[in-house]
Amino acid sequence: MVLRNKKKETKKEGEGRRALKKKSRQDEKDEVRKIYVVSVVSSSTCRRMTTIMEGVLLKWTNYLSGWQPRWFILDNGVLSYYKSQEDVNNGCKGSIKMAVCDIVVHPHDNTRLDLIIPGEQHYYVKGSSAQDRQSWLIALGSSKASFSESSAAKKEADAMPDQMRSKKSELRLYCDLLMQQVHSIKQTLSSTSEDGKVDLDKLNESSSLIGATCDTFIATLDDCMRMVSNTPMFEAAHQHVRDSAIPASPTKPNTHRLPGTRSTITRPEKSSKHRQSTSSLDSVKIHRAGSHQSLNEATSRMVTPTSPLSPAPPQTNSLDPGGRQDKPSYASVLASNAPSSQDAKTSSSVKSDQQTALSKAVSEGLTLSASSSSPSSSVDAPQTSLSSNNTDPPKSILINGNEKHSQESAPPKGTSSVAAGGDGDKSPPTSSSQQTPSVLSAAASSDDLENMDDYKDAIDEPVVTFFSVMPTSFQHVDTTSEEGILAETFLDACRNIVPMFDKLNSTAFAPVKMDFTGNIKKVEQKQESNPELLTLQAMILSEVEAGTHRLSSSATSAVLWLKRSLEFIREFLRECNSGSEEMSVCASNAYGRTLKNYHGWVVRGVFTVAVKALPYRETFMAHMAVGENVDTTSRHFEHTLMSDVEMFVQHLDRVLVSIHDFYLKNSLDRSETV
Ligand SMILES: CCCCCCCCCCCCC/C=C/[C@@H](O)[C@H](CO[C@@H]1O[C@H](CO)[C@@H](O)[C@H](O)[C@H]1O)NC(=O)CCCCCCCCCCCCCCCCC
């Protein structure tokens, strides 16, 4: 062990040196194979302490391998690590500039310290003892302090666009997810039953998840590469962090991207007060089989005297199993959504040409025609054609499922139509848990329009949300029929949630989406092969009779998991609506009340990772806006969204309670964890 001092020492440096000396004596006694070198370099131009320290630290690698001993070298303000001391000449496995990372001492484990570049990279390491950690802390801290002052690296880090940071952290997330998924496969294989049988269903599911995560990893990497090549700054700047986990070049073209993936953690820009007038939306019509929908007419939701809680007429096609052919291009409409000009810019690179064209068409007032030949079973956007010369007048609009005749029912501007009361629902929500405090009475009321600008917003801007343009929602799911819930309507309502998964910040939600859409498909297939089974209940009971209801491929299992996922969504939205600022807190609370009970530690770990990738509340809200130039930061928008969410939640709850009761009555709920 060598300790070496050069030139002047500050008090701090002296302390560090003394601590290390003390440490070295201890280590010599303990015969720890470690080398410490501390050198202090000082010059008149640049007063800098160069701390050199080497040794073994345990580094958290992944869920498969856990903590692994690695050889770390701190030199010249950079901490690098190698597989072993012998490997030093073969290049480091990763490195981190101390100037730009935070050093975090673990609150419980006195051997552990974390090096974190916020939102980007983390090293979790452990010393061999508390004293060992102490030595490293001193060395790392001194190095950081010394290099922070004049660090060019810091400037680099500051200059690094948020999008790029966010992408990098996503990539790391996918690595973690991949490791967890591999671990899950390993577990499945090791838990082979006594008769030597492997759970092939589970294995297939896990490998599909891995496939999806790989695809999204590559898609994100692709985004990174595009950003790098489009940003002159990046050509010159060298990254302050090297990590062998990130491959150097894109490997797959865009076509591998999951549909609609990737938004960015970008705070929505407060839109200009001189926003695009509503006139540009006047002529936007979404053609459906036999109906047209003008986005601008959605303003009537604000001003219509009809309560949004009034019973929703069952959709005309809901009784017709063939009605799916008429499915509108809902996903296309959402794909054209640009929550803010900033988001529009940042997401443009990930939009397909078709989506971009759609978006342009919407903003230019062209007419969108959804092809009725699109396969209804697909959750992806149907083929959409563009035409600018459709002369059909808009006839009516579905607002939260209620067909409103435009113009006719519009009360004076500024009055709230979403006031509480008037709930004529035949089957009022019978919530199994506490109701969210009502925001309906407050929505868009003049009391809340604090100033003239907000008031103008309410008058001038049509606020159309993800929820209000849903062609089929849970509002349309009838729960009063003796026969049960029409599978077709229920599946439609579920399908219409899917685009929201893509709008969440991270493709970390790809596995979640896959699971959700996979379950929709299972029920769909069940119905295709048994067209006489129109309701969920009929399908399930037929499986119970056949004794197939316990199979993981059964509709019984698929509906059960859809129910659980929807319960999570319901609770999550309730949390959001009750004012919690932190999305991760909303998600964690919702998770604790729902899915967590059915998840083992591995999937709980996946949740913990996924939840970190949630966007900011503002971004999430912005994603809920449909149409361009919506001021998603206005109180008016927030109130409208909240009332839409509340109504969505109420109907969702009604449907869930009905399914829940059925499972309970037939003892079909299962408590085992996955
Ligand atoms: C706000 C978002 C927070 C994110 C929370 C995500 C929760 C992640 C939990 C980890 C998911 C891992 C993925 C898969 C897990 C599966 O193993 C598990 C079990 O699968 C089931 O196995 C059965 C056999 O054992 C099989 O028969 C069945 O088919 C199969 O499904 N599945 C699950 O645990 C379900 C996870 C789905 C979670 C859905 C969360 C939905 C998040 C939606 C976010 C959107 C929020 C806004 C909504 C706005 C709506 C309009």
PDBQT file of the ligand as one rigid body, heavy atoms in Angstrom, charges set to zero:
ROOT
HETATM    1  C1  LIG A 701     -49.184   4.580 -14.539  1.00  0.00    +0.000 C 
HETATM    2  C2  LIG A 701     -48.493   3.407 -14.915  1.00  0.00    +0.000 C 
HETATM    3  C3  LIG A 701     -47.725   2.728 -13.870  1.00  0.00    +0.000 C 
HETATM    4  C4  LIG A 701     -47.168   1.506 -14.364  1.00  0.00    +0.000 C 
HETATM    5  C5  LIG A 701     -47.560   0.324 -13.584  1.00  0.00    +0.000 C 
HETATM    6  C6  LIG A 701     -47.255  -0.847 -14.282  1.00  0.00    +0.000 C 
HETATM    7  C7  LIG A 701     -47.359  -2.050 -13.438  1.00  0.00    +0.000 C 
HETATM    8  C8  LIG A 701     -46.295  -2.938 -13.874  1.00  0.00    +0.000 C 
HETATM    9  C9  LIG A 701     -46.325  -4.240 -13.235  1.00  0.00    +0.000 C 
HETATM   10  C10 LIG A 701     -45.409  -5.158 -13.913  1.00  0.00    +0.000 C 
HETATM   11  C11 LIG A 701     -45.989  -5.677 -15.166  1.00  0.00    +0.000 C 
HETATM   12  C12 LIG A 701     -45.248  -6.786 -15.715  1.00  0.00    +0.000 C 
HETATM   13  C13 LIG A 701     -45.867  -7.268 -16.942  1.00  0.00    +0.000 C 
HETATM   14  C14 LIG A 701     -46.532  -8.626 -16.904  1.00  0.00    +0.000 C 
HETATM   15  C15 LIG A 701     -46.834  -9.299 -15.818  1.00  0.00    +0.000 C 
HETATM   16  C16 LIG A 701     -47.579 -10.602 -15.910  1.00  0.00    +0.000 C 
HETATM   17  O1  LIG A 701     -46.771 -11.642 -15.481  1.00  0.00    +0.000 OA
HETATM   18  C17 LIG A 701     -48.819 -10.556 -15.062  1.00  0.00    +0.000 C 
HETATM   19  C18 LIG A 701     -49.543 -11.909 -15.132  1.00  0.00    +0.000 C 
HETATM   20  O2  LIG A 701     -49.905 -12.138 -16.422  1.00  0.00    +0.000 OA
HETATM   21  C19 LIG A 701     -50.997 -13.010 -16.573  1.00  0.00    +0.000 C 
HETATM   22  O3  LIG A 701     -50.551 -14.320 -16.342  1.00  0.00    +0.000 OA
HETATM   23  C20 LIG A 701     -51.577 -15.285 -16.476  1.00  0.00    +0.000 C 
HETATM   24  C21 LIG A 701     -50.992 -16.650 -16.202  1.00  0.00    +0.000 C 
HETATM   25  O4  LIG A 701     -50.318 -16.683 -15.060  1.00  0.00    +0.000 OA
HETATM   26  C22 LIG A 701     -52.143 -15.249 -17.873  1.00  0.00    +0.000 C 
HETATM   27  O5  LIG A 701     -53.158 -16.092 -17.942  1.00  0.00    +0.000 OA
HETATM   28  C23 LIG A 701     -52.646 -13.861 -18.181  1.00  0.00    +0.000 C 
HETATM   29  O6  LIG A 701     -53.104 -13.844 -19.485  1.00  0.00    +0.000 OA
HETATM   30  C24 LIG A 701     -51.549 -12.873 -17.961  1.00  0.00    +0.000 C 
HETATM   31  O7  LIG A 701     -52.021 -11.574 -18.117  1.00  0.00    +0.000 OA
HETATM   32  N1  LIG A 701     -49.674  -9.525 -15.508  1.00  0.00    +0.000 N 
HETATM   33  C25 LIG A 701     -49.978  -8.460 -14.788  1.00  0.00    +0.000 C 
HETATM   34  O8  LIG A 701     -49.605  -8.334 -13.664  1.00  0.00    +0.000 OA
HETATM   35  C26 LIG A 701     -50.855  -7.390 -15.388  1.00  0.00    +0.000 C 
HETATM   36  C27 LIG A 701     -50.052  -6.147 -15.509  1.00  0.00    +0.000 C 
HETATM   37  C28 LIG A 701     -50.771  -5.120 -16.273  1.00  0.00    +0.000 C 
HETATM   38  C29 LIG A 701     -50.596  -3.811 -15.633  1.00  0.00    +0.000 C 
HETATM   39  C30 LIG A 701     -51.463  -2.801 -16.296  1.00  0.00    +0.000 C 
HETATM   40  C31 LIG A 701     -51.105  -1.478 -15.838  1.00  0.00    +0.000 C 
HETATM   41  C32 LIG A 701     -51.695  -0.495 -16.719  1.00  0.00    +0.000 C 
HETATM   42  C33 LIG A 701     -50.922   0.756 -16.728  1.00  0.00    +0.000 C 
HETATM   43  C34 LIG A 701     -51.636   1.692 -17.546  1.00  0.00    +0.000 C 
HETATM   44  C35 LIG A 701     -51.102   3.010 -17.459  1.00  0.00    +0.000 C 
HETATM   45  C36 LIG A 701     -52.031   3.957 -18.065  1.00  0.00    +0.000 C 
HETATM   46  C37 LIG A 701     -52.558   4.865 -17.051  1.00  0.00    +0.000 C 
HETATM   47  C38 LIG A 701     -53.422   5.852 -17.632  1.00  0.00    +0.000 C 
HETATM   48  C39 LIG A 701     -54.638   5.268 -18.004  1.00  0.00    +0.000 C 
HETATM   49  C40 LIG A 701     -55.488   6.153 -18.696  1.00  0.00    +0.000 C 
HETATM   50  C41 LIG A 701     -56.604   5.358 -19.119  1.00  0.00    +0.000 C 
HETATM   51  C42 LIG A 701     -57.494   5.862 -19.982  1.00  0.00    +0.000 C 
ENDROOT
TORSDOF 0
